[in-house]
Amino acid sequence: MSIGHTLLGLLESGPRHGYDLKRAFDEKFGHDKPLHYGQVYSTMSRLLKNGLVEVDGIEAGDGPERKRYAITEAGITDVGRWLASPEKPEPYLTSTLYTKVVLALLTGRDAGDLLDVQRAEHLRMMRALTERKRKGDLADQLICDHALFHLEADLRWLELTTARLGQLAKAVNA
């Protein structure tokens, strides 16, 4: 995810302080991984330097000055370009799980046990996401569906790899 583009998109509805941007980001996109304040302010500093935002006002308070940021026309153009460009599909050709299976076979460990433990972990996560989806609003349901579909694909791979484990053992130990 592009934090900069997401913050720019949030600014299109009107100027905001860094604190407000963090809160809006966390509410809409950061349920599982909220932004750190430092990340918000370093990103805003970069966007300011690149002419994509401007300081719309500065308020003095008890603590440090509070800058209110506004998106510029260049920022609106940049967000539009980003939204219109397709995301590159991830082929997952490098996988920690695949590496673990092959290394287990190469080192004489039981790759079947590894696959069983991983299957149980995937199923546990799927149950948790299904429960979250059941209780969530539409946005939460959609992000949970996205994750569940990926986990289902992983489970199919786990089953296929389990079925071909003997062949894979011969291939990697040849």
Secondary structure, DSSP 8 states (H G I E B T S, - for coil): --HHHHHHHHHTTS-EEHHHHHHHHHHHT-SSS---HHHHHHHHHHHHHTTSEEEEEEE--SSS-EEEEEE-HHHHHHHHHHHHS--------S-HHHHHHHHHHHTT--HHHHHHHHHHHHHHHHHHHHHHHHHS-HHHHHHHHHHHHHHHHHHHHHHHHHHTHHHHHHHHT-
